[in-house]
Amino acid sequence: METLILLLSGAAGAAMIKLLDGLLQFALQRRAKRQDDGQARKTEMEKRIEAIADCMMVTMLDRIQYLSKCYIKDGCVDVEDLRRLHIMHEKYHAVGGNGDLDKLIAQVDELPYKI
């Protein structure tokens, strides 16, 4: 009888350990899945931010080109307009713009000031 009790208590102990192991594995897998989901969301968010930055860059490129061509066509530029144009050009470079507009800005810089 003692042997039977020892076997049953050992089996119960082993079953309890197996149950705890299963619960621990489940919790760890669930946590890892949540972290993976969070990483996927972060990647999606990074993609959206990059797309927004690209849109802003195209908009800034267009706006700077348009204004520069208008000033060149007019043959002069207001000091405040030139200041804003340089700020836009600086911000365009900050979001990843290349040197496409540098020559155009240089042409505007050579214009006489509007009085």
Secondary structure, DSSP 8 states (H G I E B T S, - for coil): -HHHHHHHHHHHHHHHHHHHHHHHHHHHHHHHHHHHHHHHHHHHHHHHHHHHHHHHHHHHHHHHHHHHHHHHHHT-B-HHHHHHHHHHHHHHHHTT--GGGHHHHHHHHTS-B--
